[in-house]
Amino acid sequence: MTKYTVDDRGYYGNFGGAFIPEMLYPNVEELRQNYLSIMSEPGFQAEFQRLLRDYVGRPTPLFLAERLSEKYQTQVYLKREDLNHTGAHKVNNTLGQILLAERLGKRKIVAETGAGQHGVATATMCALKGLECIVYMGEVDIERQAPNVARMKMLGAEVRAAKSGSRTLKDATNEAMRHWINNPVDTHYIIGSVVGPHPYPDMVARFQSVISGEIRRQLAEQTGSETPDYVIACVGGGSNAAGVFYHFLEDEQVKIIAAEAAGLGVQSGKSAATTFLGKPGILHGSKSLLMQTADGQVVEPHSVSAGLDYPGIGPLHAHLWETGRAKFMAITDEEAMQAGFALARLEGIIPAIESSHALAALEYLQAGPSEKVVIGLSGRGDKDLATYMKWMEI
């Protein structure tokens, strides 16, 4: 039977591991040796669950979108991560990692961000706990996600621009890792997705698994069955998708759909559809699927959504792709934007453009009238209003 959990070496099948500079080894090893025992401590879990409830606002609703369901002639449920404090799923992970960092004696936090949601969530938790916070963000993303930059600064974080390469998420991650190498003793690096060296992909997936745990309970309350026919989520690095899929991985009857960003089209040269364009490679400390040239240079990704603008995917998702457990769809900028407008007009919910990619997958699903489809609505669209407005003028 295929295994979907990480093994002792940090691998999901052929993907994963920890490919790191020697200077980072003590940090990563300290995390690897301690994360599971800290996370299982009753005191840790009590504080984590209390803050998820009283501060983050969990559980988030599972909403039967009746007008959207009517349009697609199936039963569409939205897992409303957009209703979390800070406006996205990212806070589930940053809360968990901040509590973990505290128990490891780290008082300084560094993070990377693309769309800004992870940066905001990190800055928020650092403010709550009185920790120093530095967030690296690509210069391009700083420009297109100005509201989130302002929020981070208001929360007391220092936002540093990544000016190399494509000046987007990949480059922000490079800079954050470089910072961690130079400040190994007092600093914890909060990776915002299921990428990076082991144990990050597993640790982030575990913190985000609260999403699918709630889906199971809520679906049972609403329908009498814990399992939907389909679960759909957008995938960049893939933390939201890992959270949405986690508690369904062993339920083979649940079909898993991952929506990647095709940008201007898979073969356009302006895309971020990793499973269609990538091949095995190493980026940011783990082996996964990676968009790269014949000689191994990273191909610059493109997506209208800053959070999906990444040239790889997490090793768990690469494993789900290779084993066929998940079906990957390539959703263009145009398809995603139209799906976002449709949700706004049909249900009164403006989604993050990342989430709009998952919504656009409904066009290709052909689910039956009695089938239940759960979509991870990873974040709200406030941060993307300028992009939505620009699109409306075209």
Contacts in CASP RR format, 6 or more apart in sequence:
PFRMAT RR
TARGET T0000
AUTHOR 0000-0000-0000
METHOD contacts of the structure
MODEL  1
MTKYTVDDRGYYGNFGGAFIPEMLYPNVEELRQNYLSIMSEPGFQAEFQR
LLRDYVGRPTPLFLAERLSEKYQTQVYLKREDLNHTGAHKVNNTLGQILL
AERLGKRKIVAETGAGQHGVATATMCALKGLECIVYMGEVDIERQAPNVA
RMKMLGAEVRAAKSGSRTLKDATNEAMRHWINNPVDTHYIIGSVVGPHPY
PDMVARFQSVISGEIRRQLAEQTGSETPDYVIACVGGGSNAAGVFYHFLE
DEQVKIIAAEAAGLGVQSGKSAATTFLGKPGILHGSKSLLMQTADGQVVE
PHSVSAGLDYPGIGPLHAHLWETGRAKFMAITDEEAMQAGFALARLEGII
PAIESSHALAALEYLQAGPSEKVVIGLSGRGDKDLATYMKWMEI
2 323 0 8 1.000
2 325 0 8 1.000
3 13 0 8 1.000
4 12 0 8 1.000
4 249 0 8 1.000
4 250 0 8 1.000
4 316 0 8 1.000
4 319 0 8 1.000
4 320 0 8 1.000
4 325 0 8 1.000
5 12 0 8 1.000
5 202 0 8 1.000
6 12 0 8 1.000
6 16 0 8 1.000
6 198 0 8 1.000
6 199 0 8 1.000
6 201 0 8 1.000
6 202 0 8 1.000
6 316 0 8 1.000
7 13 0 8 1.000
9 17 0 8 1.000
9 198 0 8 1.000
10 16 0 8 1.000
10 17 0 8 1.000
10 18 0 8 1.000
10 198 0 8 1.000
10 199 0 8 1.000
10 201 0 8 1.000
10 202 0 8 1.000
11 17 0 8 1.000
11 198 0 8 1.000
11 315 0 8 1.000
12 201 0 8 1.000
12 315 0 8 1.000
12 316 0 8 1.000
12 318 0 8 1.000
12 319 0 8 1.000
13 319 0 8 1.000
13 322 0 8 1.000
13 323 0 8 1.000
14 280 0 8 1.000
14 287 0 8 1.000
14 318 0 8 1.000
14 319 0 8 1.000
14 322 0 8 1.000
15 280 0 8 1.000
15 286 0 8 1.000
15 287 0 8 1.000
15 288 0 8 1.000
15 289 0 8 1.000
15 314 0 8 1.000
15 315 0 8 1.000
15 316 0 8 1.000
15 318 0 8 1.000
15 319 0 8 1.000
15 322 0 8 1.000
16 198 0 8 1.000
16 201 0 8 1.000
16 286 0 8 1.000
16 287 0 8 1.000
16 288 0 8 1.000
16 315 0 8 1.000
17 197 0 8 1.000
17 198 0 8 1.000
17 285 0 8 1.000
17 286 0 8 1.000
17 287 0 8 1.000
17 315 0 8 1.000
18 28 0 8 1.000
18 32 0 8 1.000
18 197 0 8 1.000
18 198 0 8 1.000
18 285 0 8 1.000
18 286 0 8 1.000
19 197 0 8 1.000
19 282 0 8 1.000
19 285 0 8 1.000
19 286 0 8 1.000
19 287 0 8 1.000
20 28 0 8 1.000
20 197 0 8 1.000
20 285 0 8 1.000
21 181 0 8 1.000
23 181 0 8 1.000
23 184 0 8 1.000
24 177 0 8 1.000
24 180 0 8 1.000
24 181 0 8 1.000
24 184 0 8 1.000
24 197 0 8 1.000
26 184 0 8 1.000
27 180 0 8 1.000
27 184 0 8 1.000
27 189 0 8 1.000
28 197 0 8 1.000
28 198 0 8 1.000
28 199 0 8 1.000
30 104 0 8 1.000
31 104 0 8 1.000
31 199 0 8 1.000
31 200 0 8 1.000
31 203 0 8 1.000
32 198 0 8 1.000
32 199 0 8 1.000
34 103 0 8 1.000
34 104 0 8 1.000
35 100 0 8 1.000
35 199 0 8 1.000
35 203 0 8 1.000
38 44 0 8 1.000
38 100 0 8 1.000
38 103 0 8 1.000
38 104 0 8 1.000
39 45 0 8 1.000
39 100 0 8 1.000
39 203 0 8 1.000
39 206 0 8 1.000
44 99 0 8 1.000
44 100 0 8 1.000
44 103 0 8 1.000
47 99 0 8 1.000
48 95 0 8 1.000
48 96 0 8 1.000
48 99 0 8 1.000
51 95 0 8 1.000
51 99 0 8 1.000
52 58 0 8 1.000
52 92 0 8 1.000
52 95 0 8 1.000
52 210 0 8 1.000
55 85 0 8 1.000
55 95 0 8 1.000
55 128 0 8 1.000
56 84 0 8 1.000
56 85 0 8 1.000
56 91 0 8 1.000
56 92 0 8 1.000
56 95 0 8 1.000
57 83 0 8 1.000
57 84 0 8 1.000
57 85 0 8 1.000
58 84 0 8 1.000
58 92 0 8 1.000
58 210 0 8 1.000
58 214 0 8 1.000
59 214 0 8 1.000
59 217 0 8 1.000
59 218 0 8 1.000
60 79 0 8 1.000
60 80 0 8 1.000
60 81 0 8 1.000
60 83 0 8 1.000
60 84 0 8 1.000
60 211 0 8 1.000
60 214 0 8 1.000
61 80 0 8 1.000
61 83 0 8 1.000
61 218 0 8 1.000
62 77 0 8 1.000
62 78 0 8 1.000
62 79 0 8 1.000
62 80 0 8 1.000
62 214 0 8 1.000
62 215 0 8 1.000
62 218 0 8 1.000
62 219 0 8 1.000
62 222 0 8 1.000
62 374 0 8 1.000
63 77 0 8 1.000
63 78 0 8 1.000
63 80 0 8 1.000
64 75 0 8 1.000
64 76 0 8 1.000
64 77 0 8 1.000
64 222 0 8 1.000
65 76 0 8 1.000
65 77 0 8 1.000
65 78 0 8 1.000
65 343 0 8 1.000
65 346 0 8 1.000
65 347 0 8 1.000
67 346 0 8 1.000
67 347 0 8 1.000
68 76 0 8 1.000
68 78 0 8 1.000
68 342 0 8 1.000
68 343 0 8 1.000
68 346 0 8 1.000
68 347 0 8 1.000
68 362 0 8 1.000
69 75 0 8 1.000
69 76 0 8 1.000
71 342 0 8 1.000
71 346 0 8 1.000
72 362 0 8 1.000
72 365 0 8 1.000
72 367 0 8 1.000
72 373 0 8 1.000
73 368 0 8 1.000
73 369 0 8 1.000
74 362 0 8 1.000
74 365 0 8 1.000
74 367 0 8 1.000
74 368 0 8 1.000
74 369 0 8 1.000
74 371 0 8 1.000
74 373 0 8 1.000
75 369 0 8 1.000
75 370 0 8 1.000
75 371 0 8 1.000
75 372 0 8 1.000
75 373 0 8 1.000
76 362 0 8 1.000
76 373 0 8 1.000
76 375 0 8 1.000
77 219 0 8 1.000
77 222 0 8 1.000
77 228 0 8 1.000
77 372 0 8 1.000
77 373 0 8 1.000
77 374 0 8 1.000
77 375 0 8 1.000
78 347 0 8 1.000
78 349 0 8 1.000
78 374 0 8 1.000
78 375 0 8 1.000
78 376 0 8 1.000
78 377 0 8 1.000
79 211 0 8 1.000
79 214 0 8 1.000
79 215 0 8 1.000
79 244 0 8 1.000
79 374 0 8 1.000
79 375 0 8 1.000
79 376 0 8 1.000
79 377 0 8 1.000
80 377 0 8 1.000
81 87 0 8 1.000
81 88 0 8 1.000
81 89 0 8 1.000
81 211 0 8 1.000
81 240 0 8 1.000
81 376 0 8 1.000
81 377 0 8 1.000
81 378 0 8 1.000
81 379 0 8 1.000
82 88 0 8 1.000
82 349 0 8 1.000
82 351 0 8 1.000
82 352 0 8 1.000
82 355 0 8 1.000
82 377 0 8 1.000
82 378 0 8 1.000
82 379 0 8 1.000
82 380 0 8 1.000
82 381 0 8 1.000
83 380 0 8 1.000
84 91 0 8 1.000
84 92 0 8 1.000
84 379 0 8 1.000
85 91 0 8 1.000
85 124 0 8 1.000
86 117 0 8 1.000
86 120 0 8 1.000
86 121 0 8 1.000
86 124 0 8 1.000
87 117 0 8 1.000
87 120 0 8 1.000
87 379 0 8 1.000
87 380 0 8 1.000
87 382 0 8 1.000
88 117 0 8 1.000
88 121 0 8 1.000
88 240 0 8 1.000
88 352 0 8 1.000
88 378 0 8 1.000
88 379 0 8 1.000
88 380 0 8 1.000
89 208 0 8 1.000
89 211 0 8 1.000
89 239 0 8 1.000
89 240 0 8 1.000
89 243 0 8 1.000
89 378 0 8 1.000
89 379 0 8 1.000
90 117 0 8 1.000
90 118 0 8 1.000
90 119 0 8 1.000
90 120 0 8 1.000
90 121 0 8 1.000
90 122 0 8 1.000
90 192 0 8 1.000
90 239 0 8 1.000
91 121 0 8 1.000
91 124 0 8 1.000
91 125 0 8 1.000
92 207 0 8 1.000
92 208 0 8 1.000
92 210 0 8 1.000
92 211 0 8 1.000
93 118 0 8 1.000
93 121 0 8 1.000
93 190 0 8 1.000
93 192 0 8 1.000
93 204 0 8 1.000
93 207 0 8 1.000
93 208 0 8 1.000
93 239 0 8 1.000
94 111 0 8 1.000
94 118 0 8 1.000
94 119 0 8 1.000
94 121 0 8 1.000
94 122 0 8 1.000
94 124 0 8 1.000
94 125 0 8 1.000
94 190 0 8 1.000
94 192 0 8 1.000
95 121 0 8 1.000
95 125 0 8 1.000
95 207 0 8 1.000
96 207 0 8 1.000
97 188 0 8 1.000
97 190 0 8 1.000
97 203 0 8 1.000
97 204 0 8 1.000
97 207 0 8 1.000
98 109 0 8 1.000
98 122 0 8 1.000
98 125 0 8 1.000
98 126 0 8 1.000
98 128 0 8 1.000
98 129 0 8 1.000
98 131 0 8 1.000
98 190 0 8 1.000
100 188 0 8 1.000
100 203 0 8 1.000
101 109 0 8 1.000
101 131 0 8 1.000
101 188 0 8 1.000
101 190 0 8 1.000
102 129 0 8 1.000
102 131 0 8 1.000
104 188 0 8 1.000
106 186 0 8 1.000
106 187 0 8 1.000
106 188 0 8 1.000
107 131 0 8 1.000
107 132 0 8 1.000
107 186 0 8 1.000
108 131 0 8 1.000
108 132 0 8 1.000
108 133 0 8 1.000
108 134 0 8 1.000
108 183 0 8 1.000
108 186 0 8 1.000
108 187 0 8 1.000
108 188 0 8 1.000
109 122 0 8 1.000
109 126 0 8 1.000
109 131 0 8 1.000
109 132 0 8 1.000
109 133 0 8 1.000
109 134 0 8 1.000
109 187 0 8 1.000
109 188 0 8 1.000
109 189 0 8 1.000
109 190 0 8 1.000
110 133 0 8 1.000
110 134 0 8 1.000
110 135 0 8 1.000
110 136 0 8 1.000
110 176 0 8 1.000
110 179 0 8 1.000
110 180 0 8 1.000
110 183 0 8 1.000
110 187 0 8 1.000
110 188 0 8 1.000
110 189 0 8 1.000
110 190 0 8 1.000
111 118 0 8 1.000
111 119 0 8 1.000
111 122 0 8 1.000
111 133 0 8 1.000
111 134 0 8 1.000
111 135 0 8 1.000
111 136 0 8 1.000
111 176 0 8 1.000
111 189 0 8 1.000
111 190 0 8 1.000
111 191 0 8 1.000
111 192 0 8 1.000
112 118 0 8 1.000
112 135 0 8 1.000
112 136 0 8 1.000
112 137 0 8 1.000
112 169 0 8 1.000
112 172 0 8 1.000
112 173 0 8 1.000
112 175 0 8 1.000
112 176 0 8 1.000
112 191 0 8 1.000
112 192 0 8 1.000
113 119 0 8 1.000
113 120 0 8 1.000
113 122 0 8 1.000
113 135 0 8 1.000
113 136 0 8 1.000
113 137 0 8 1.000
113 141 0 8 1.000
113 148 0 8 1.000
113 169 0 8 1.000
113 172 0 8 1.000
113 192 0 8 1.000
114 137 0 8 1.000
114 138 0 8 1.000
114 141 0 8 1.000
114 145 0 8 1.000
114 168 0 8 1.000
114 169 0 8 1.000
114 172 0 8 1.000
114 306 0 8 1.000
114 307 0 8 1.000
114 309 0 8 1.000
115 141 0 8 1.000
115 145 0 8 1.000
115 148 0 8 1.000
115 305 0 8 1.000
115 306 0 8 1.000
115 307 0 8 1.000
115 352 0 8 1.000
115 354 0 8 1.000
115 383 0 8 1.000
116 137 0 8 1.000
116 141 0 8 1.000
116 145 0 8 1.000
116 148 0 8 1.000
116 149 0 8 1.000
116 152 0 8 1.000
116 306 0 8 1.000
116 307 0 8 1.000
116 383 0 8 1.000
117 148 0 8 1.000
117 307 0 8 1.000
117 352 0 8 1.000
117 379 0 8 1.000
117 383 0 8 1.000
118 190 0 8 1.000
118 192 0 8 1.000
118 193 0 8 1.000
119 135 0 8 1.000
119 137 0 8 1.000
119 148 0 8 1.000
119 152 0 8 1.000
119 157 0 8 1.000
120 148 0 8 1.000
120 151 0 8 1.000
120 152 0 8 1.000
120 155 0 8 1.000
122 133 0 8 1.000
122 135 0 8 1.000
122 157 0 8 1.000
122 190 0 8 1.000
123 133 0 8 1.000
123 135 0 8 1.000
123 151 0 8 1.000
123 152 0 8 1.000
123 155 0 8 1.000
123 156 0 8 1.000
123 157 0 8 1.000
124 155 0 8 1.000
125 131 0 8 1.000
126 132 0 8 1.000
126 133 0 8 1.000
126 155 0 8 1.000
126 156 0 8 1.000
126 157 0 8 1.000
127 133 0 8 1.000
127 155 0 8 1.000
127 156 0 8 1.000
133 155 0 8 1.000
133 156 0 8 1.000
133 157 0 8 1.000
133 158 0 8 1.000
134 157 0 8 1.000
134 158 0 8 1.000
134 160 0 8 1.000
134 179 0 8 1.000
135 152 0 8 1.000
135 157 0 8 1.000
135 158 0 8 1.000
135 159 0 8 1.000
135 160 0 8 1.000
136 160 0 8 1.000
136 161 0 8 1.000
136 162 0 8 1.000
136 172 0 8 1.000
136 173 0 8 1.000
136 175 0 8 1.000
136 176 0 8 1.000
136 179 0 8 1.000
137 145 0 8 1.000
137 149 0 8 1.000
137 159 0 8 1.000
137 160 0 8 1.000
137 161 0 8 1.000
137 162 0 8 1.000
137 172 0 8 1.000
138 161 0 8 1.000
138 162 0 8 1.000
138 163 0 8 1.000
138 167 0 8 1.000
138 168 0 8 1.000
138 169 0 8 1.000
138 171 0 8 1.000
138 172 0 8 1.000
139 161 0 8 1.000
139 162 0 8 1.000
139 163 0 8 1.000
139 167 0 8 1.000
140 166 0 8 1.000
140 167 0 8 1.000
140 168 0 8 1.000
141 167 0 8 1.000
141 168 0 8 1.000
141 169 0 8 1.000
141 172 0 8 1.000
141 306 0 8 1.000
141 309 0 8 1.000
142 149 0 8 1.000
142 159 0 8 1.000
142 161 0 8 1.000
144 306 0 8 1.000
144 386 0 8 1.000
144 387 0 8 1.000
145 306 0 8 1.000
145 383 0 8 1.000
146 386 0 8 1.000
147 382 0 8 1.000
147 383 0 8 1.000
148 383 0 8 1.000
149 159 0 8 1.000
152 159 0 8 1.000
153 159 0 8 1.000
160 175 0 8 1.000
161 167 0 8 1.000
162 168 0 8 1.000
162 171 0 8 1.000
162 172 0 8 1.000
162 174 0 8 1.000
162 175 0 8 1.000
163 171 0 8 1.000
164 171 0 8 1.000
164 174 0 8 1.000
164 175 0 8 1.000
165 171 0 8 1.000
165 300 0 8 1.000
166 300 0 8 1.000
166 301 0 8 1.000
168 301 0 8 1.000
168 306 0 8 1.000
168 309 0 8 1.000
168 310 0 8 1.000
169 306 0 8 1.000
169 307 0 8 1.000
169 309 0 8 1.000
169 310 0 8 1.000
170 283 0 8 1.000
170 284 0 8 1.000
170 298 0 8 1.000
170 301 0 8 1.000
170 310 0 8 1.000
170 311 0 8 1.000
173 191 0 8 1.000
173 195 0 8 1.000
173 284 0 8 1.000
174 284 0 8 1.000
176 189 0 8 1.000
177 189 0 8 1.000
177 284 0 8 1.000
179 187 0 8 1.000
179 189 0 8 1.000
180 187 0 8 1.000
180 189 0 8 1.000
191 200 0 8 1.000
191 204 0 8 1.000
192 204 0 8 1.000
192 239 0 8 1.000
193 204 0 8 1.000
193 236 0 8 1.000
193 237 0 8 1.000
193 238 0 8 1.000
193 239 0 8 1.000
193 310 0 8 1.000
193 314 0 8 1.000
194 200 0 8 1.000
194 201 0 8 1.000
194 204 0 8 1.000
194 205 0 8 1.000
194 208 0 8 1.000
194 237 0 8 1.000
194 238 0 8 1.000
194 239 0 8 1.000
194 242 0 8 1.000
194 314 0 8 1.000
194 315 0 8 1.000
194 316 0 8 1.000
194 317 0 8 1.000
195 201 0 8 1.000
195 237 0 8 1.000
195 238 0 8 1.000
195 283 0 8 1.000
195 284 0 8 1.000
195 286 0 8 1.000
195 288 0 8 1.000
195 310 0 8 1.000
195 312 0 8 1.000
195 313 0 8 1.000
195 314 0 8 1.000
195 315 0 8 1.000
196 284 0 8 1.000
196 285 0 8 1.000
196 286 0 8 1.000
196 314 0 8 1.000
197 284 0 8 1.000
197 285 0 8 1.000
197 286 0 8 1.000
198 286 0 8 1.000
200 286 0 8 1.000
201 242 0 8 1.000
201 286 0 8 1.000
201 314 0 8 1.000
201 315 0 8 1.000
201 316 0 8 1.000
204 239 0 8 1.000
204 242 0 8 1.000
205 239 0 8 1.000
205 242 0 8 1.000
205 243 0 8 1.000
205 246 0 8 1.000
205 316 0 8 1.000
206 246 0 8 1.000
208 239 0 8 1.000
208 240 0 8 1.000
208 242 0 8 1.000
208 243 0 8 1.000
208 246 0 8 1.000
209 242 0 8 1.000
209 243 0 8 1.000
209 246 0 8 1.000
209 247 0 8 1.000
210 243 0 8 1.000
211 240 0 8 1.000
211 243 0 8 1.000
211 244 0 8 1.000
211 246 0 8 1.000
211 376 0 8 1.000
212 231 0 8 1.000
212 243 0 8 1.000
212 244 0 8 1.000
212 245 0 8 1.000
212 246 0 8 1.000
212 247 0 8 1.000
212 248 0 8 1.000
213 246 0 8 1.000
213 247 0 8 1.000
215 228 0 8 1.000
215 231 0 8 1.000
215 244 0 8 1.000
215 247 0 8 1.000
215 374 0 8 1.000
216 226 0 8 1.000
216 227 0 8 1.000
216 247 0 8 1.000
216 248 0 8 1.000
217 226 0 8 1.000
219 225 0 8 1.000
219 226 0 8 1.000
219 227 0 8 1.000
219 228 0 8 1.000
219 372 0 8 1.000
219 374 0 8 1.000
220 226 0 8 1.000
223 372 0 8 1.000
225 372 0 8 1.000
227 248 0 8 1.000
227 251 0 8 1.000
227 253 0 8 1.000
227 254 0 8 1.000
228 248 0 8 1.000
228 254 0 8 1.000
228 372 0 8 1.000
228 373 0 8 1.000
228 374 0 8 1.000
229 253 0 8 1.000
229 254 0 8 1.000
229 255 0 8 1.000
229 367 0 8 1.000
229 371 0 8 1.000
229 372 0 8 1.000
229 373 0 8 1.000
230 254 0 8 1.000
230 255 0 8 1.000
230 256 0 8 1.000
230 257 0 8 1.000
230 365 0 8 1.000
230 367 0 8 1.000
230 371 0 8 1.000
230 372 0 8 1.000
230 373 0 8 1.000
230 374 0 8 1.000
231 244 0 8 1.000
231 245 0 8 1.000
231 248 0 8 1.000
231 254 0 8 1.000
231 255 0 8 1.000
231 256 0 8 1.000
231 257 0 8 1.000
231 373 0 8 1.000
231 374 0 8 1.000
231 375 0 8 1.000
231 376 0 8 1.000
232 244 0 8 1.000
232 257 0 8 1.000
232 258 0 8 1.000
232 259 0 8 1.000
232 358 0 8 1.000
232 361 0 8 1.000
232 362 0 8 1.000
232 365 0 8 1.000
232 373 0 8 1.000
232 374 0 8 1.000
232 375 0 8 1.000
232 376 0 8 1.000
233 240 0 8 1.000
233 241 0 8 1.000
233 243 0 8 1.000
233 244 0 8 1.000
233 245 0 8 1.000
233 257 0 8 1.000
233 258 0 8 1.000
233 259 0 8 1.000
233 358 0 8 1.000
233 375 0 8 1.000
233 376 0 8 1.000
233 378 0 8 1.000
234 240 0 8 1.000
234 241 0 8 1.000
234 258 0 8 1.000
234 259 0 8 1.000
234 260 0 8 1.000
234 261 0 8 1.000
234 305 0 8 1.000
234 308 0 8 1.000
234 354 0 8 1.000
234 355 0 8 1.000
234 356 0 8 1.000
234 357 0 8 1.000
234 358 0 8 1.000
234 376 0 8 1.000
234 378 0 8 1.000
235 241 0 8 1.000
235 258 0 8 1.000
235 259 0 8 1.000
235 260 0 8 1.000
235 308 0 8 1.000
235 313 0 8 1.000
235 317 0 8 1.000
235 328 0 8 1.000
236 260 0 8 1.000
236 261 0 8 1.000
236 272 0 8 1.000
236 274 0 8 1.000
236 307 0 8 1.000
236 308 0 8 1.000
236 310 0 8 1.000
236 312 0 8 1.000
236 313 0 8 1.000
236 354 0 8 1.000
237 310 0 8 1.000
237 312 0 8 1.000
237 313 0 8 1.000
237 314 0 8 1.000
237 317 0 8 1.000
238 313 0 8 1.000
238 314 0 8 1.000
238 317 0 8 1.000
240 354 0 8 1.000
240 376 0 8 1.000
240 378 0 8 1.000
241 258 0 8 1.000
241 317 0 8 1.000
242 316 0 8 1.000
242 317 0 8 1.000
244 374 0 8 1.000
244 376 0 8 1.000
245 256 0 8 1.000
245 320 0 8 1.000
245 326 0 8 1.000
248 254 0 8 1.000
248 256 0 8 1.000
249 256 0 8 1.000
249 320 0 8 1.000
249 325 0 8 1.000
255 327 0 8 1.000
256 320 0 8 1.000
256 325 0 8 1.000
256 326 0 8 1.000
256 327 0 8 1.000
257 326 0 8 1.000
257 327 0 8 1.000
257 328 0 8 1.000
257 329 0 8 1.000
257 361 0 8 1.000
257 365 0 8 1.000
258 275 0 8 1.000
258 317 0 8 1.000
258 320 0 8 1.000
258 321 0 8 1.000
258 326 0 8 1.000
258 327 0 8 1.000
258 328 0 8 1.000
258 329 0 8 1.000
259 328 0 8 1.000
259 329 0 8 1.000
259 331 0 8 1.000
259 357 0 8 1.000
259 358 0 8 1.000
259 360 0 8 1.000
259 361 0 8 1.000
260 272 0 8 1.000
260 273 0 8 1.000
260 274 0 8 1.000
260 275 0 8 1.000
260 276 0 8 1.000
260 308 0 8 1.000
260 313 0 8 1.000
260 328 0 8 1.000
260 329 0 8 1.000
260 330 0 8 1.000
260 331 0 8 1.000
260 357 0 8 1.000
261 271 0 8 1.000
261 272 0 8 1.000
261 273 0 8 1.000
261 301 0 8 1.000
261 302 0 8 1.000
261 303 0 8 1.000
261 304 0 8 1.000
261 305 0 8 1.000
261 308 0 8 1.000
261 309 0 8 1.000
261 330 0 8 1.000
261 331 0 8 1.000
261 333 0 8 1.000
261 336 0 8 1.000
261 357 0 8 1.000
262 271 0 8 1.000
262 272 0 8 1.000
262 273 0 8 1.000
262 276 0 8 1.000
262 330 0 8 1.000
262 331 0 8 1.000
262 332 0 8 1.000
262 333 0 8 1.000
262 335 0 8 1.000
263 270 0 8 1.000
263 271 0 8 1.000
263 272 0 8 1.000
263 273 0 8 1.000
263 302 0 8 1.000
263 303 0 8 1.000
263 304 0 8 1.000
263 332 0 8 1.000
263 333 0 8 1.000
264 270 0 8 1.000
264 271 0 8 1.000
264 302 0 8 1.000
264 332 0 8 1.000
264 333 0 8 1.000
265 271 0 8 1.000
265 273 0 8 1.000
265 330 0 8 1.000
265 332 0 8 1.000
266 273 0 8 1.000
266 276 0 8 1.000
266 277 0 8 1.000
266 330 0 8 1.000
269 302 0 8 1.000
270 302 0 8 1.000
271 277 0 8 1.000
271 301 0 8 1.000
271 302 0 8 1.000
271 303 0 8 1.000
271 330 0 8 1.000
272 291 0 8 1.000
272 301 0 8 1.000
272 302 0 8 1.000
272 303 0 8 1.000
272 308 0 8 1.000
272 309 0 8 1.000
272 310 0 8 1.000
272 311 0 8 1.000
272 312 0 8 1.000
273 328 0 8 1.000
273 330 0 8 1.000
274 289 0 8 1.000
274 290 0 8 1.000
274 291 0 8 1.000
274 310 0 8 1.000
274 311 0 8 1.000
274 312 0 8 1.000
274 313 0 8 1.000
275 289 0 8 1.000
275 313 0 8 1.000
275 318 0 8 1.000
275 321 0 8 1.000
275 328 0 8 1.000
276 328 0 8 1.000
276 330 0 8 1.000
277 291 0 8 1.000
277 299 0 8 1.000
278 289 0 8 1.000
278 290 0 8 1.000
278 291 0 8 1.000
278 292 0 8 1.000
278 312 0 8 1.000
279 289 0 8 1.000
279 290 0 8 1.000
279 292 0 8 1.000
280 287 0 8 1.000
280 288 0 8 1.000
280 289 0 8 1.000
280 290 0 8 1.000
280 318 0 8 1.000
281 287 0 8 1.000
281 288 0 8 1.000
281 289 0 8 1.000
281 290 0 8 1.000
281 292 0 8 1.000
281 296 0 8 1.000
282 288 0 8 1.000
282 290 0 8 1.000
283 290 0 8 1.000
283 298 0 8 1.000
283 311 0 8 1.000
283 312 0 8 1.000
286 314 0 8 1.000
286 315 0 8 1.000
287 315 0 8 1.000
288 312 0 8 1.000
288 313 0 8 1.000
288 314 0 8 1.000
288 315 0 8 1.000
288 317 0 8 1.000
288 318 0 8 1.000
289 312 0 8 1.000
289 313 0 8 1.000
289 318 0 8 1.000
289 321 0 8 1.000
290 298 0 8 1.000
290 311 0 8 1.000
290 312 0 8 1.000
291 298 0 8 1.000
291 299 0 8 1.000
291 301 0 8 1.000
291 311 0 8 1.000
291 312 0 8 1.000
292 298 0 8 1.000
292 299 0 8 1.000
292 311 0 8 1.000
293 299 0 8 1.000
298 311 0 8 1.000
299 311 0 8 1.000
300 311 0 8 1.000
301 309 0 8 1.000
301 310 0 8 1.000
301 311 0 8 1.000
301 312 0 8 1.000
302 309 0 8 1.000
303 309 0 8 1.000
303 333 0 8 1.000
304 333 0 8 1.000
304 336 0 8 1.000
304 337 0 8 1.000
304 353 0 8 1.000
304 387 0 8 1.000
305 336 0 8 1.000
305 352 0 8 1.000
305 353 0 8 1.000
305 354 0 8 1.000
305 356 0 8 1.000
305 357 0 8 1.000
305 384 0 8 1.000
307 354 0 8 1.000
308 354 0 8 1.000
308 357 0 8 1.000
313 321 0 8 1.000
317 326 0 8 1.000
319 325 0 8 1.000
320 326 0 8 1.000
321 328 0 8 1.000
329 361 0 8 1.000
329 364 0 8 1.000
331 339 0 8 1.000
331 357 0 8 1.000
331 360 0 8 1.000
331 361 0 8 1.000
335 357 0 8 1.000
335 360 0 8 1.000
335 363 0 8 1.000
336 353 0 8 1.000
336 356 0 8 1.000
336 357 0 8 1.000
336 359 0 8 1.000
336 360 0 8 1.000
337 353 0 8 1.000
337 356 0 8 1.000
337 388 0 8 1.000
337 391 0 8 1.000
338 360 0 8 1.000
339 356 0 8 1.000
339 357 0 8 1.000
339 359 0 8 1.000
339 360 0 8 1.000
339 362 0 8 1.000
339 363 0 8 1.000
340 350 0 8 1.000
340 351 0 8 1.000
340 353 0 8 1.000
340 355 0 8 1.000
340 356 0 8 1.000
340 359 0 8 1.000
340 388 0 8 1.000
341 388 0 8 1.000
341 392 0 8 1.000
342 359 0 8 1.000
343 349 0 8 1.000
343 350 0 8 1.000
343 351 0 8 1.000
343 356 0 8 1.000
343 359 0 8 1.000
344 350 0 8 1.000
344 351 0 8 1.000
349 377 0 8 1.000
349 380 0 8 1.000
350 380 0 8 1.000
350 381 0 8 1.000
350 382 0 8 1.000
350 385 0 8 1.000
350 388 0 8 1.000
351 359 0 8 1.000
351 377 0 8 1.000
351 379 0 8 1.000
351 380 0 8 1.000
351 381 0 8 1.000
352 378 0 8 1.000
352 379 0 8 1.000
352 380 0 8 1.000
352 381 0 8 1.000
352 383 0 8 1.000
352 384 0 8 1.000
353 381 0 8 1.000
353 384 0 8 1.000
353 387 0 8 1.000
353 388 0 8 1.000
354 378 0 8 1.000
354 379 0 8 1.000
355 375 0 8 1.000
355 376 0 8 1.000
355 377 0 8 1.000
355 378 0 8 1.000
355 379 0 8 1.000
355 381 0 8 1.000
358 375 0 8 1.000
358 376 0 8 1.000
358 377 0 8 1.000
358 378 0 8 1.000
359 375 0 8 1.000
361 375 0 8 1.000
362 373 0 8 1.000
362 375 0 8 1.000
365 373 0 8 1.000
367 373 0 8 1.000
381 388 0 8 1.000
END
